[in-house]
Amino acid sequence: MTDQLLTVDEVAIRLGTTARFPRRGIAARRIVFVKVGRHVRIPERALEEFVAAHTVQPITSRRRFGAVA
């Protein structure tokens, strides 16, 4: 086990959000977490996978003027 376990506050800092955002993701089971007694920890790899899964790629093709999407 080489993956570091992060606290909810550490995850919030890395994401640039409040602690409420990762807590809601945990409650909705949208992010992988580990329960250590009463404490909740998020593996670093799970955070990277979460960010990668929710990354939106830019559109690279240009629309022609007047084209209907």
C-alpha angles and dihedrals in degrees: 000000000000096000112109116231114227129204121235090254092052090051090049091052092049091049093043093237138109121272089257093074097059091039090056090048090052093047091050091045091238093129129047114247141171125225113219103185104300093340126095121215130182119213113234090234091054090053091050091049091048092052092045092049092052098043112117115213118221121251108255102185119082120228118232117238110269095012117142115230 
